[in-house]
Amino acid sequence: MGSGRAVVKAGISFGSALAMVISWTANKSLLWVIVHGLLSWLYVIYYALRYHFRLIG
């Protein structure tokens, strides 16, 4: 069971890092980097749907 928690923690950490990099690339604002880092995977999914797949208008 302990290794499952490590995988989840690594996924959350990767999601936060990915969100922060995307945010910095798109906005160049430290405030937005912090906000999007806290939102983690939610921001990554939003960004993909909005700008990559163009599903959100």
N, CA, C and O atoms as a Tripos MOL2 file, in Angstrom:
@<TRIPOS>MOLECULE
protein
  228   227    57     0     0
PROTEIN
NO_CHARGES

@<TRIPOS>ATOM
      1 N           0.8120   -1.2000    0.0000 N.3       1 MET1
      2 CA          0.0000    0.0000    0.0000 C.3       1 MET1
      3 C           0.8520    1.2580    0.0000 C.2       1 MET1
      4 O           0.4390    2.2700   -0.5660 O.2       1 MET1
      5 N           2.0090    1.2280    0.6070 N.am      2 GLY2
      6 CA          2.8500    2.4100    0.7010 C.3       2 GLY2
      7 C           3.3330    2.9000   -0.6500 C.2       2 GLY2
      8 O           3.4700    4.1040   -0.8620 O.2       2 GLY2
      9 N           3.5940    1.9750   -1.5700 N.am      3 SER3
     10 CA          4.0880    2.3960   -2.8820 C.3       3 SER3
     11 C           2.9990    3.0910   -3.7000 C.2       3 SER3
     12 O           3.3060    3.9380   -4.5400 O.2       3 SER3
     13 N           1.7410    2.7480   -3.4680 N.am      4 GLY4
     14 CA          0.6330    3.4270   -4.1380 C.3       4 GLY4
     15 C           0.5690    4.8910   -3.7640 C.2       4 GLY4
     16 O           0.3000    5.7430   -4.6110 O.2       4 GLY4
     17 N           0.8130    5.1840   -2.5120 N.am      5 ARG5
     18 CA          0.8210    6.5830   -2.0580 C.3       5 ARG5
     19 C           1.9600    7.3600   -2.6970 C.2       5 ARG5
     20 O           1.8070    8.5360   -3.0280 O.2       5 ARG5
     21 N           3.0930    6.7080   -2.8680 N.am      6 ALA6
     22 CA          4.2380    7.3720   -3.4910 C.3       6 ALA6
     23 C           3.9240    7.7170   -4.9450 C.2       6 ALA6
     24 O           4.3110    8.7790   -5.4340 O.2       6 ALA6
     25 N           3.2270    6.8230   -5.6280 N.am      7 VAL7
     26 CA          2.8550    7.0780   -7.0260 C.3       7 VAL7
     27 C           1.8950    8.2600   -7.1040 C.2       7 VAL7
     28 O           2.0470    9.1250   -7.9670 O.2       7 VAL7
     29 N           0.9130    8.3040   -6.2160 N.am      8 VAL8
     30 CA         -0.0480    9.4120   -6.2010 C.3       8 VAL8
     31 C           0.6530   10.7210   -5.8980 C.2       8 VAL8
     32 O           0.3810   11.7350   -6.5420 O.2       8 VAL8
     33 N           1.5480   10.7110   -4.9310 N.am      9 LYS9
     34 CA          2.2770   11.9270   -4.5770 C.3       9 LYS9
     35 C           3.1460   12.3980   -5.7390 C.2       9 LYS9
     36 O           3.2340   13.5980   -5.9950 O.2       9 LYS9
     37 N           3.7840   11.4730   -6.4390 N.am     10 ALA10
     38 CA          4.6020   11.8320   -7.5960 C.3      10 ALA10
     39 C           3.7350   12.4050   -8.7100 C.2      10 ALA10
     40 O           4.1460   13.3470   -9.3880 O.2      10 ALA10
     41 N           2.5480   11.8530   -8.9070 N.am     11 GLY11
     42 CA          1.6310   12.3670   -9.9280 C.3      11 GLY11
     43 C           1.1560   13.7630   -9.6140 C.2      11 GLY11
     44 O           1.0410   14.5990  -10.5100 O.2      11 GLY11
     45 N           0.8780   14.0230   -8.3530 N.am     12 ILE12
     46 CA          0.4500   15.3580   -7.9420 C.3      12 ILE12
     47 C           1.6000   16.3470   -8.1180 C.2      12 ILE12
     48 O           1.3900   17.4620   -8.5940 O.2      12 ILE12
     49 N           2.7920   15.9510   -7.7430 N.am     13 SER13
     50 CA          3.9550   16.8220   -7.8980 C.3      13 SER13
     51 C           4.2270   17.1210   -9.3640 C.2      13 SER13
     52 O           4.5230   18.2620   -9.7170 O.2      13 SER13
     53 N           4.1290   16.1110  -10.2230 N.am     14 PHE14
     54 CA          4.3360   16.3070  -11.6570 C.3      14 PHE14
     55 C           3.2600   17.2230  -12.2290 C.2      14 PHE14
     56 O           3.5490   18.0820  -13.0620 O.2      14 PHE14
     57 N           2.0270   17.0410  -11.7850 N.am     15 GLY15
     58 CA          0.9260   17.8950  -12.2550 C.3      15 GLY15
     59 C           1.1370   19.3450  -11.8750 C.2      15 GLY15
     60 O           0.8830   20.2450  -12.6760 O.2      15 GLY15
     61 N           1.5970   19.5750  -10.6640 N.am     16 SER16
     62 CA          1.8730   20.9460  -10.2190 C.3      16 SER16
     63 C           3.0030   21.5680  -11.0370 C.2      16 SER16
     64 O           2.9030   22.7190  -11.4640 O.2      16 SER16
     65 N           4.0640   20.8170  -11.2510 N.am     17 ALA17
     66 CA          5.1920   21.3290  -12.0270 C.3      17 ALA17
     67 C           4.7790   21.6250  -13.4650 C.2      17 ALA17
     68 O           5.1570   22.6530  -14.0260 O.2      17 ALA17
     69 N           4.0070   20.7240  -14.0550 N.am     18 LEU18
     70 CA          3.5440   20.9260  -15.4240 C.3      18 LEU18
     71 C           2.6460   22.1520  -15.5170 C.2      18 LEU18
     72 O           2.7760   22.9460  -16.4500 O.2      18 LEU18
     73 N           1.7380   22.3140  -14.5600 N.am     19 ALA19
     74 CA          0.8460   23.4760  -14.5440 C.3      19 ALA19
     75 C           1.6370   24.7670  -14.4150 C.2      19 ALA19
     76 O           1.3100   25.7600  -15.0650 O.2      19 ALA19
     77 N           2.6740   24.7680  -13.5830 N.am     20 MET20
     78 CA          3.4680   25.9800  -13.3940 C.3      20 MET20
     79 C           4.2570   26.3350  -14.6490 C.2      20 MET20
     80 O           4.3810   27.5130  -14.9840 O.2      20 MET20
     81 N           4.7880   25.3450  -15.3400 N.am     21 VAL21
     82 CA          5.5340   25.6150  -16.5740 C.3      21 VAL21
     83 C           4.6010   26.1460  -17.6600 C.2      21 VAL21
     84 O           4.9350   27.1120  -18.3460 O.2      21 VAL21
     85 N           3.4400   25.5220  -17.8180 N.am     22 ILE22
     86 CA          2.4670   25.9890  -18.8070 C.3      22 ILE22
     87 C           2.0420   27.4160  -18.4770 C.2      22 ILE22
     88 O           1.9570   28.2670  -19.3620 O.2      22 ILE22
     89 N           1.7780   27.6670  -17.2110 N.am     23 SER23
     90 CA          1.3370   28.9910  -16.7880 C.3      23 SER23
     91 C           2.4020   30.0440  -17.0770 C.2      23 SER23
     92 O           2.0790   31.1180  -17.5840 O.2      23 SER23
     93 N           3.6570   29.7600  -16.7680 N.am     24 TRP24
     94 CA          4.7250   30.7260  -17.0080 C.3      24 TRP24
     95 C           4.8820   30.9860  -18.5030 C.2      24 TRP24
     96 O           5.0650   32.1280  -18.9240 O.2      24 TRP24
     97 N           4.8100   29.9210  -19.3040 N.am     25 THR25
     98 CA          4.9400   30.0640  -20.7470 C.3      25 THR25
     99 C           3.8140   30.9240  -21.3150 C.2      25 THR25
    100 O           4.0370   31.7370  -22.2120 O.2      25 THR25
    101 N           2.6160   30.7420  -20.7930 N.am     26 ALA26
    102 CA          1.4510   31.4550  -21.3240 C.3      26 ALA26
    103 C           1.3340   32.8760  -20.7820 C.2      26 ALA26
    104 O           0.9450   33.7790  -21.5220 O.2      26 ALA26
    105 N           1.6650   33.0990  -19.4920 N.am     27 ASN27
    106 CA          1.3500   34.3780  -18.8390 C.3      27 ASN27
    107 C           2.5410   35.2090  -18.3940 C.2      27 ASN27
    108 O           2.4210   36.4280  -18.2760 O.2      27 ASN27
    109 N           3.6720   34.5980  -18.1460 N.am     28 LYS28
    110 CA          4.8670   35.2900  -17.6240 C.3      28 LYS28
    111 C           4.5550   36.0700  -16.3440 C.2      28 LYS28
    112 O           5.0380   37.1870  -16.1560 O.2      28 LYS28
    113 N           3.7440   35.4700  -15.4670 N.am     29 SER29
    114 CA          3.3570   36.1190  -14.2180 C.3      29 SER29
    115 C           3.5530   35.1480  -13.0550 C.2      29 SER29
    116 O           3.0180   34.0400  -13.0570 O.2      29 SER29
    117 N           4.3290   35.5830  -12.0620 N.am     30 LEU30
    118 CA          4.5880   34.7420  -10.9060 C.3      30 LEU30
    119 C           3.3170   34.4540  -10.1140 C.2      30 LEU30
    120 O           3.1530   33.3530   -9.5880 O.2      30 LEU30
    121 N           2.4250   35.4250  -10.0230 N.am     31 LEU31
    122 CA          1.1570   35.2140   -9.3070 C.3      31 LEU31
    123 C           0.3490   34.0940   -9.9550 C.2      31 LEU31
    124 O          -0.1710   33.2230   -9.2570 O.2      31 LEU31
    125 N           0.2390   34.1090  -11.2900 N.am     32 TRP32
    126 CA         -0.5120   33.0560  -11.9730 C.3      32 TRP32
    127 C           0.1940   31.7140  -11.8650 C.2      32 TRP32
    128 O          -0.4670   30.6770  -11.8080 O.2      32 TRP32
    129 N           1.5190   31.7100  -11.8350 N.am     33 VAL33
    130 CA          2.2620   30.4590  -11.6570 C.3      33 VAL33
    131 C           1.8830   29.8210  -10.3290 C.2      33 VAL33
    132 O           1.6560   28.6130  -10.2620 O.2      33 VAL33
    133 N           1.8130   30.6180   -9.2790 N.am     34 ILE34
    134 CA          1.4560   30.1000   -7.9550 C.3      34 ILE34
    135 C           0.0260   29.5720   -7.9490 C.2      34 ILE34
    136 O          -0.2360   28.4750   -7.4550 O.2      34 ILE34
    137 N          -0.8990   30.3580   -8.4990 N.am     35 VAL35
    138 CA         -2.3080   29.9430   -8.5320 C.3      35 VAL35
    139 C          -2.4720   28.6500   -9.3240 C.2      35 VAL35
    140 O          -3.1330   27.7180   -8.8650 O.2      35 VAL35
    141 N          -1.8770   28.5930  -10.5030 N.am     36 HIS36
    142 CA         -2.0180   27.4090  -11.3440 C.3      36 HIS36
    143 C          -1.2760   26.2120  -10.7610 C.2      36 HIS36
    144 O          -1.6920   25.0720  -10.9660 O.2      36 HIS36
    145 N          -0.1940   26.4510  -10.0440 N.am     37 GLY37
    146 CA          0.4890   25.3590   -9.3530 C.3      37 GLY37
    147 C          -0.3930   24.7370   -8.2850 C.2      37 GLY37
    148 O          -0.3690   23.5230   -8.0800 O.2      37 GLY37
    149 N          -1.1710   25.5700   -7.6040 N.am     38 LEU38
    150 CA         -2.0970   25.0490   -6.5970 C.3      38 LEU38
    151 C          -3.2540   24.2800   -7.2430 C.2      38 LEU38
    152 O          -3.7340   23.2930   -6.6850 O.2      38 LEU38
    153 N          -3.6930   24.7260   -8.4050 N.am     39 LEU39
    154 CA         -4.7830   24.0410   -9.1060 C.3      39 LEU39
    155 C          -4.3070   22.7440   -9.7710 C.2      39 LEU39
    156 O          -5.1100   21.8440  -10.0190 O.2      39 LEU39
    157 N          -3.0250   22.6490  -10.0560 N.am     40 SER40
    158 CA         -2.3750   21.4580  -10.5590 C.3      40 SER40
    159 C          -3.0270   20.8920  -11.8100 C.2      40 SER40
    160 O          -3.1080   21.5780  -12.8290 O.2      40 SER40
    161 N          -3.4930   19.6510  -11.7490 N.am     41 TRP41
    162 CA         -4.0350   18.9560  -12.9140 C.3      41 TRP41
    163 C          -5.2850   19.6260  -13.4680 C.2      41 TRP41
    164 O          -5.5640   19.4940  -14.6600 O.2      41 TRP41
    165 N          -6.0430   20.3350  -12.6500 N.am     42 LEU42
    166 CA         -7.2300   21.0210  -13.1630 C.3      42 LEU42
    167 C          -6.8410   22.0500  -14.2290 C.2      42 LEU42
    168 O          -7.4910   22.1510  -15.2690 O.2      42 LEU42
    169 N          -5.7860   22.8030  -13.9630 N.am     43 TYR43
    170 CA         -5.3220   23.7890  -14.9310 C.3      43 TYR43
    171 C          -4.7460   23.1160  -16.1710 C.2      43 TYR43
    172 O          -4.9670   23.5900  -17.2860 O.2      43 TYR43
    173 N          -4.0160   22.0260  -15.9970 N.am     44 VAL44
    174 CA         -3.4380   21.3150  -17.1380 C.3      44 VAL44
    175 C          -4.5480   20.8160  -18.0640 C.2      44 VAL44
    176 O          -4.4510   20.9640  -19.2830 O.2      44 VAL44
    177 N          -5.5940   20.2300  -17.4980 N.am     45 ILE45
    178 CA         -6.7180   19.7330  -18.2950 C.3      45 ILE45
    179 C          -7.4480   20.8900  -18.9680 C.2      45 ILE45
    180 O          -7.7830   20.8060  -20.1500 O.2      45 ILE45
    181 N          -7.6970   21.9690  -18.2260 N.am     46 TYR46
    182 CA         -8.3450   23.1480  -18.8100 C.3      46 TYR46
    183 C          -7.5360   23.6830  -19.9870 C.2      46 TYR46
    184 O          -8.0860   23.9550  -21.0540 O.2      46 TYR46
    185 N          -6.2290   23.8330  -19.7890 N.am     47 TYR47
    186 CA         -5.3750   24.3850  -20.8450 C.3      47 TYR47
    187 C          -5.4040   23.4980  -22.0870 C.2      47 TYR47
    188 O          -5.4750   24.0020  -23.2080 O.2      47 TYR47
    189 N          -5.3500   22.1800  -21.8930 N.am     48 ALA48
    190 CA         -5.3880   21.2610  -23.0340 C.3      48 ALA48
    191 C          -6.7150   21.3660  -23.7760 C.2      48 ALA48
    192 O          -6.7330   21.4060  -25.0060 O.2      48 ALA48
    193 N          -7.8210   21.4120  -23.0460 N.am     49 LEU49
    194 CA         -9.1310   21.5110  -23.6940 C.3      49 LEU49
    195 C          -9.3180   22.8490  -24.3940 C.2      49 LEU49
    196 O          -9.9200   22.9170  -25.4650 O.2      49 LEU49
    197 N          -8.8060   23.9020  -23.7930 N.am     50 ARG50
    198 CA         -9.0130   25.2540  -24.3370 C.3      50 ARG50
    199 C          -8.1050   25.5590  -25.5350 C.2      50 ARG50
    200 O          -8.5720   26.0540  -26.5610 O.2      50 ARG50
    201 N          -6.8290   25.2680  -25.4030 N.am     51 TYR51
    202 CA         -5.8730   25.7090  -26.4150 C.3      51 TYR51
    203 C          -5.3830   24.6070  -27.3530 C.2      51 TYR51
    204 O          -5.0280   24.8960  -28.4960 O.2      51 TYR51
    205 N          -5.3540   23.3670  -26.9050 N.am     52 HIS52
    206 CA         -4.8700   22.3030  -27.7640 C.3      52 HIS52
    207 C          -6.0130   21.7030  -28.5850 C.2      52 HIS52
    208 O          -5.9140   21.5910  -29.8060 O.2      52 HIS52
    209 N          -7.0920   21.3210  -27.9080 N.am     53 PHE53
    210 CA         -8.2190   20.6980  -28.5920 C.3      53 PHE53
    211 C          -9.2830   21.6990  -29.0280 C.2      53 PHE53
    212 O         -10.1560   21.3780  -29.8340 O.2      53 PHE53
    213 N          -9.2030   22.9330  -28.4820 N.am     54 ARG54
    214 CA        -10.1450   24.0090  -28.8200 C.3      54 ARG54
    215 C         -11.6090   23.6140  -28.5830 C.2      54 ARG54
    216 O         -12.4860   23.9120  -29.3930 O.2      54 ARG54
    217 N         -11.8520   22.9320  -27.4480 N.am     55 LEU55
    218 CA        -13.2080   22.4960  -27.1140 C.3      55 LEU55
    219 C         -13.9500   23.5060  -26.2480 C.2      55 LEU55
    220 O         -15.1810   23.5250  -26.2250 O.2      55 LEU55
    221 N         -13.2020   24.3460  -25.5340 N.am     56 ILE56
    222 CA        -13.8110   25.3530  -24.6590 C.3      56 ILE56
    223 C         -13.5950   26.7090  -25.3150 C.2      56 ILE56
    224 O         -12.4760   27.0570  -25.6900 O.2      56 ILE56
    225 N         -14.6760   27.4710  -25.4510 N.am     57 GLY57
    226 CA        -14.6810   28.6110  -26.2100 C.3      57 GLY57
    227 C         -14.2120   29.9070  -25.9820 C.2      57 GLY57
    228 O         -14.3420   30.7720  -26.8480 O.2      57 GLY57
@<TRIPOS>BOND
     1     1     2 1
     2     2     3 1
     3     3     4 2
     4     3     5 am
     5     5     6 1
     6     6     7 1
     7     7     8 2
     8     7     9 am
     9     9    10 1
    10    10    11 1
    11    11    12 2
    12    11    13 am
    13    13    14 1
    14    14    15 1
    15    15    16 2
    16    15    17 am
    17    17    18 1
    18    18    19 1
    19    19    20 2
    20    19    21 am
    21    21    22 1
    22    22    23 1
    23    23    24 2
    24    23    25 am
    25    25    26 1
    26    26    27 1
    27    27    28 2
    28    27    29 am
    29    29    30 1
    30    30    31 1
    31    31    32 2
    32    31    33 am
    33    33    34 1
    34    34    35 1
    35    35    36 2
    36    35    37 am
    37    37    38 1
    38    38    39 1
    39    39    40 2
    40    39    41 am
    41    41    42 1
    42    42    43 1
    43    43    44 2
    44    43    45 am
    45    45    46 1
    46    46    47 1
    47    47    48 2
    48    47    49 am
    49    49    50 1
    50    50    51 1
    51    51    52 2
    52    51    53 am
    53    53    54 1
    54    54    55 1
    55    55    56 2
    56    55    57 am
    57    57    58 1
    58    58    59 1
    59    59    60 2
    60    59    61 am
    61    61    62 1
    62    62    63 1
    63    63    64 2
    64    63    65 am
    65    65    66 1
    66    66    67 1
    67    67    68 2
    68    67    69 am
    69    69    70 1
    70    70    71 1
    71    71    72 2
    72    71    73 am
    73    73    74 1
    74    74    75 1
    75    75    76 2
    76    75    77 am
    77    77    78 1
    78    78    79 1
    79    79    80 2
    80    79    81 am
    81    81    82 1
    82    82    83 1
    83    83    84 2
    84    83    85 am
    85    85    86 1
    86    86    87 1
    87    87    88 2
    88    87    89 am
    89    89    90 1
    90    90    91 1
    91    91    92 2
    92    91    93 am
    93    93    94 1
    94    94    95 1
    95    95    96 2
    96    95    97 am
    97    97    98 1
    98    98    99 1
    99    99   100 2
   100    99   101 am
   101   101   102 1
   102   102   103 1
   103   103   104 2
   104   103   105 am
   105   105   106 1
   106   106   107 1
   107   107   108 2
   108   107   109 am
   109   109   110 1
   110   110   111 1
   111   111   112 2
   112   111   113 am
   113   113   114 1
   114   114   115 1
   115   115   116 2
   116   115   117 am
   117   117   118 1
   118   118   119 1
   119   119   120 2
   120   119   121 am
   121   121   122 1
   122   122   123 1
   123   123   124 2
   124   123   125 am
   125   125   126 1
   126   126   127 1
   127   127   128 2
   128   127   129 am
   129   129   130 1
   130   130   131 1
   131   131   132 2
   132   131   133 am
   133   133   134 1
   134   134   135 1
   135   135   136 2
   136   135   137 am
   137   137   138 1
   138   138   139 1
   139   139   140 2
   140   139   141 am
   141   141   142 1
   142   142   143 1
   143   143   144 2
   144   143   145 am
   145   145   146 1
   146   146   147 1
   147   147   148 2
   148   147   149 am
   149   149   150 1
   150   150   151 1
   151   151   152 2
   152   151   153 am
   153   153   154 1
   154   154   155 1
   155   155   156 2
   156   155   157 am
   157   157   158 1
   158   158   159 1
   159   159   160 2
   160   159   161 am
   161   161   162 1
   162   162   163 1
   163   163   164 2
   164   163   165 am
   165   165   166 1
   166   166   167 1
   167   167   168 2
   168   167   169 am
   169   169   170 1
   170   170   171 1
   171   171   172 2
   172   171   173 am
   173   173   174 1
   174   174   175 1
   175   175   176 2
   176   175   177 am
   177   177   178 1
   178   178   179 1
   179   179   180 2
   180   179   181 am
   181   181   182 1
   182   182   183 1
   183   183   184 2
   184   183   185 am
   185   185   186 1
   186   186   187 1
   187   187   188 2
   188   187   189 am
   189   189   190 1
   190   190   191 1
   191   191   192 2
   192   191   193 am
   193   193   194 1
   194   194   195 1
   195   195   196 2
   196   195   197 am
   197   197   198 1
   198   198   199 1
   199   199   200 2
   200   199   201 am
   201   201   202 1
   202   202   203 1
   203   203   204 2
   204   203   205 am
   205   205   206 1
   206   206   207 1
   207   207   208 2
   208   207   209 am
   209   209   210 1
   210   210   211 1
   211   211   212 2
   212   211   213 am
   213   213   214 1
   214   214   215 1
   215   215   216 2
   216   215   217 am
   217   217   218 1
   218   218   219 1
   219   219   220 2
   220   219   221 am
   221   221   222 1
   222   222   223 1
   223   223   224 2
   224   223   225 am
   225   225   226 1
   226   226   227 1
   227   227   228 2
@<TRIPOS>SUBSTRUCTURE
     1 MET1         2 RESIDUE 1 A MET
     2 GLY2         6 RESIDUE 1 A GLY
     3 SER3        10 RESIDUE 1 A SER
     4 GLY4        14 RESIDUE 1 A GLY
     5 ARG5        18 RESIDUE 1 A ARG
     6 ALA6        22 RESIDUE 1 A ALA
     7 VAL7        26 RESIDUE 1 A VAL
     8 VAL8        30 RESIDUE 1 A VAL
     9 LYS9        34 RESIDUE 1 A LYS
    10 ALA10       38 RESIDUE 1 A ALA
    11 GLY11       42 RESIDUE 1 A GLY
    12 ILE12       46 RESIDUE 1 A ILE
    13 SER13       50 RESIDUE 1 A SER
    14 PHE14       54 RESIDUE 1 A PHE
    15 GLY15       58 RESIDUE 1 A GLY
    16 SER16       62 RESIDUE 1 A SER
    17 ALA17       66 RESIDUE 1 A ALA
    18 LEU18       70 RESIDUE 1 A LEU
    19 ALA19       74 RESIDUE 1 A ALA
    20 MET20       78 RESIDUE 1 A MET
    21 VAL21       82 RESIDUE 1 A VAL
    22 ILE22       86 RESIDUE 1 A ILE
    23 SER23       90 RESIDUE 1 A SER
    24 TRP24       94 RESIDUE 1 A TRP
    25 THR25       98 RESIDUE 1 A THR
    26 ALA26      102 RESIDUE 1 A ALA
    27 ASN27      106 RESIDUE 1 A ASN
    28 LYS28      110 RESIDUE 1 A LYS
    29 SER29      114 RESIDUE 1 A SER
    30 LEU30      118 RESIDUE 1 A LEU
    31 LEU31      122 RESIDUE 1 A LEU
    32 TRP32      126 RESIDUE 1 A TRP
    33 VAL33      130 RESIDUE 1 A VAL
    34 ILE34      134 RESIDUE 1 A ILE
    35 VAL35      138 RESIDUE 1 A VAL
    36 HIS36      142 RESIDUE 1 A HIS
    37 GLY37      146 RESIDUE 1 A GLY
    38 LEU38      150 RESIDUE 1 A LEU
    39 LEU39      154 RESIDUE 1 A LEU
    40 SER40      158 RESIDUE 1 A SER
    41 TRP41      162 RESIDUE 1 A TRP
    42 LEU42      166 RESIDUE 1 A LEU
    43 TYR43      170 RESIDUE 1 A TYR
    44 VAL44      174 RESIDUE 1 A VAL
    45 ILE45      178 RESIDUE 1 A ILE
    46 TYR46      182 RESIDUE 1 A TYR
    47 TYR47      186 RESIDUE 1 A TYR
    48 ALA48      190 RESIDUE 1 A ALA
    49 LEU49      194 RESIDUE 1 A LEU
    50 ARG50      198 RESIDUE 1 A ARG
    51 TYR51      202 RESIDUE 1 A TYR
    52 HIS52      206 RESIDUE 1 A HIS
    53 PHE53      210 RESIDUE 1 A PHE
    54 ARG54      214 RESIDUE 1 A ARG
    55 LEU55      218 RESIDUE 1 A LEU
    56 ILE56      222 RESIDUE 1 A ILE
    57 GLY57      226 RESIDUE 1 A GLY
